[in-house]
């Protein structure tokens, strides 16, 4: 049987109303939804939220909650007839009606403490209300903070942290891409809504308050600079591929998912690991989203400037100017030679604007094809040979060390035989690896370990020594292969 993918659709569809009461959304879908929402926000702020004072251990009295509802009803005076409550209904009666509906729909919970009834809010509903309030108050994000968080969590994973850091980094990456993608849609919707504003003052106020302050990305101007953390996403992607390609790291993450998230279900753990890795790989698509957002912002700015220019031009009293000109003409005598207009024809072909002329650009000449001479070919081959001799990678370095060891377990830097440029470059690289392993930095050690295949390098002193080719601190090369065990004599 095929394994079903671990998607959000099926799980969310079956789990939402097992965690939340079924009628929870009824007050927010009623005609007085704005009033209900204001009351819930006020109760969260004063009674149940993290900024509220420490609540009583057994909950609040019903009178405390109804008084808070009454205070909010004084502010929200736009009440529509609903459930037998009208604007003329006494305030305390309306507050009790609202309290009862919030209790029936699951927003509030009543517990009996002795002979009294105490009001509280279940942790699940409290958390859901907090997420709704955070969503409603979401302002401009700062991409730098999101990228730093992703980078820090991934670094912890590379250094040995559990899968919770990987899961957090993946969620941050997905939220970052979703926010940038949705920002372009928000810009289009906002500019369409701004066109309905009647006055220029309202248009300018909403443009700067809604568009600049709420929709925009906080560090948008710095996104393309080298100092911005977004420029380090190649390092993030490299860590992701190292983690995915490392058998040890992959097994460690899947084991954590299997133990902590899915109670021994290996298949679900593997799918969740692959899903989080894909979320982090999607960071490489951020440039496409940013380019699309740039187009939307440029279009919005051009539209706003054109609209404001039209509004400012239309404010001039054209009708009054025309009326004044007609009055002056009517008041002038027949033999008056001076009028309100400049001399000459007011409308004539000579005064009309000339049509735009299309400038025809000359086609660029074709590039001339040149045939290299034998000397050019020889020089190019020499340059390539010199470049290849100076290039040191992990396989070349491993071959140099294996040749120098020749079956020995260790060899000192003073005993290395250097016979040319390639050997000198390998010796220089070993110097750098020894310095990295002795630096005390976990990052430098990790980078150095990728170059040491089958051997290790460590410094043996601090005083520099000289040889025929180069000067450097002495070091020792140790083979990672264990020496073969000595065979015992047969009896």
NORHU-V534546 format. One record per residue. RES is the residue in one letter. OMEGA is omega in radians with two decimals (NA if undefined). Layout:
BEGIN
RES | OMEGA
RES | OMEGA
END
This chain:
BEGIN
X | -3.13
X | 3.13
X | -3.14
X | 3.13
X | 3.14
X | -3.11
X | -3.11
X | -3.03
X | -3.10
X | -3.13
X | -3.12
X | -3.10
X | -3.10
X | -3.03
X | -3.00
X | -3.04
X | 2.89
X | 3.11
X | -3.11
X | 3.05
X | -3.04
X | -3.09
X | -3.07
X | -3.05
X | -3.08
X | 3.12
X | -3.11
X | 3.06
X | -3.12
X | 3.09
X | 3.13
X | -3.07
X | -3.13
X | 3.11
X | 3.11
X | 3.14
X | 3.09
X | 3.12
X | 3.13
X | 3.10
X | 3.14
X | 3.11
X | 3.10
X | -3.11
X | -3.02
X | -2.98
X | -2.90
X | -3.08
X | -3.13
X | 3.13
X | -3.12
X | 3.06
X | -3.13
X | -3.07
X | 3.04
X | -3.07
X | -3.12
X | 3.12
X | -3.11
X | 3.03
X | 3.12
X | 3.13
X | 3.10
X | -3.09
X | -3.13
X | 3.07
X | 3.08
X | 3.12
X | 3.10
X | 3.13
X | 3.12
X | 3.12
X | 3.07
X | -3.14
X | -3.13
X | -3.06
X | -3.12
X | -3.13
X | 3.10
X | -3.11
X | -3.09
X | 3.11
X | 3.11
X | 3.12
X | 3.13
X | 3.08
X | 3.13
X | 3.12
X | 3.12
X | -3.01
X | -3.09
X | 3.10
X | 3.10
X | 3.13
X | 3.12
X | 3.11
X | 3.13
X | 3.11
X | -3.13
X | -3.14
X | 3.09
X | 3.10
X | -3.13
X | -3.10
X | 3.05
X | 3.12
X | -3.13
X | 3.13
X | 3.12
X | 3.07
X | 3.13
X | 3.08
X | -3.03
X | 3.10
X | -3.11
X | 3.01
X | -3.10
X | -3.06
X | 3.06
X | 3.11
X | -3.11
X | -3.13
X | -3.12
X | 3.12
X | 3.11
X | 3.12
X | 3.13
X | 3.11
X | 3.09
X | 3.10
X | 3.09
X | -3.14
X | 3.10
X | 3.11
X | -3.13
X | -3.08
X | -3.09
X | 3.11
X | 3.13
X | 3.11
X | 3.07
X | -3.07
X | -3.11
X | -3.14
X | 3.12
X | -3.11
X | 3.10
X | 3.12
X | 3.11
X | -3.12
X | -3.12
X | 3.14
X | 3.11
X | 3.11
X | 3.08
X | 3.12
X | 3.13
X | -3.12
X | 3.03
X | -3.13
X | -3.11
X | -3.07
X | 3.12
X | 3.09
X | 3.10
X | 3.13
X | 3.12
X | 3.11
X | 3.13
X | 3.12
X | 3.11
X | 3.12
X | 3.14
X | 3.14
X | 3.12
X | -3.14
X | 3.13
X | -3.13
X | 3.14
X | 3.13
X | -3.11
X | -3.13
X | 3.12
X | 3.09
X | 3.11
X | 3.12
X | 3.13
X | -3.14
X | -3.12
X | -3.13
X | 3.07
X | 3.12
X | -3.13
X | -3.12
X | -3.13
X | 3.13
X | -3.03
X | -3.06
X | 3.11
X | 3.13
X | 3.12
X | 3.13
X | -3.12
X | -3.12
X | -3.13
X | 3.14
X | -3.09
X | -3.11
X | -3.09
X | -3.05
X | -3.05
X | -2.99
X | -3.00
X | -3.03
X | -2.96
X | 3.02
X | -2.99
X | -3.10
X | -3.08
X | -3.08
X | -3.06
X | -3.02
X | -3.05
X | -3.09
X | -3.13
X | -3.11
X | -3.10
X | -3.14
X | 3.13
X | 3.13
X | -3.14
X | -3.14
X | 3.02
X | 3.10
X | 3.10
X | 3.14
X | 3.10
X | 3.09
X | 3.14
X | -3.13
X | 3.09
X | 3.13
X | -3.12
X | -3.11
X | -3.14
X | -3.14
X | -3.12
X | 3.13
X | 3.13
X | -3.13
X | 3.13
X | -3.13
X | -3.12
X | 3.10
X | 3.11
X | 3.11
X | -3.10
X | -3.08
X | -2.97
X | -2.99
X | -2.95
X | 2.98
X | 3.05
X | 3.13
X | -3.06
X | -3.09
X | 3.12
X | 3.12
X | 3.13
X | 3.13
X | 3.11
X | 3.09
X | 3.13
X | -3.14
X | 3.11
X | 3.09
X | 3.14
X | 3.07
X | 3.14
X | 3.10
X | -3.13
X | 3.09
X | 3.14
X | 3.11
X | -3.05
X | 3.12
X | 3.12
X | 3.13
X | -3.13
X | 3.10
X | 3.09
X | 3.10
X | 3.09
X | 3.13
X | 3.14
X | -3.12
X | 3.09
X | 3.11
X | 3.13
X | 3.12
X | 3.11
X | 3.14
X | 3.14
X | 3.14
X | 3.12
X | -3.13
X | -3.14
X | 3.11
X | 3.10
X | -3.12
X | -3.12
X | 3.12
X | -3.10
X | 3.14
X | -3.12
X | -3.06
X | -3.10
X | -3.12
X | 3.13
X | 3.11
X | 3.13
X | 3.12
X | 3.12
X | 3.12
X | 3.11
X | 3.14
X | 3.13
X | 3.12
X | -3.13
X | -3.12
X | -3.10
X | 3.06
X | -3.06
X | -3.11
X | 3.13
X | -3.10
X | -3.11
X | 3.12
X | -3.12
X | -3.07
X | 3.12
X | -3.13
X | 3.14
X | -3.13
X | 3.09
X | 3.13
X | 3.12
X | 3.13
X | -3.11
X | -3.11
X | 3.13
X | -3.13
X | 3.11
X | 3.12
X | 3.13
X | 3.14
X | 3.11
X | 3.11
X | 3.13
X | -3.14
X | 3.11
X | 3.11
X | 3.14
X | 3.13
X | 3.12
X | 3.12
X | 3.13
X | 3.12
X | -3.14
X | 3.11
X | -3.12
X | 3.10
X | 3.11
X | 3.13
X | 3.10
X | 3.13
X | -3.14
X | 3.11
X | 3.13
X | 3.11
X | 3.11
X | 3.11
X | 3.12
X | 3.13
X | 3.12
X | 3.12
X | -3.13
X | 3.10
X | -3.11
X | -3.13
X | 3.13
X | 3.03
X | -3.06
X | 3.12
X | 3.13
X | -3.13
X | 3.10
X | 3.12
X | 3.13
X | -3.12
X | 3.13
X | 3.12
X | -3.13
X | -3.14
X | 3.12
X | 3.10
X | 3.12
X | -3.13
X | -3.13
X | 3.04
X | 3.13
X | -3.12
X | 3.14
X | -3.09
X | -3.14
X | 3.12
X | -3.11
X | -3.06
X | -3.13
X | -3.09
X | -3.12
X | 3.12
X | 3.12
X | 3.11
X | 3.08
X | 3.09
X | 3.12
X | 3.11
X | 3.10
X | 3.05
X | -3.14
X | 3.12
X | 3.09
X | 3.10
X | 3.14
X | -3.13
X | -3.13
X | -3.03
X | -3.06
X | -3.14
X | 3.13
X | -3.14
X | -3.14
X | 3.09
X | 3.13
X | 3.11
X | 3.14
X | -3.11
X | 3.13
X | 3.13
X | -3.08
X | -3.14
X | 3.12
X | 3.13
X | 3.08
X | -3.14
X | 3.04
X | 3.13
X | 3.09
X | 3.13
X | 3.14
X | -3.10
X | -3.10
X | 3.07
X | -3.11
X | 2.94
X | -3.06
X | -2.98
X | -2.93
X | 3.12
X | 3.14
X | 3.13
X | -3.12
X | 3.14
X | -3.11
X | 3.09
X | 3.14
X | 3.10
X | 3.13
X | 3.12
X | 3.11
X | 3.13
X | -3.14
X | -3.12
X | -3.12
X | -3.11
X | 3.11
X | 3.11
X | 3.11
X | -3.09
X | NA
END
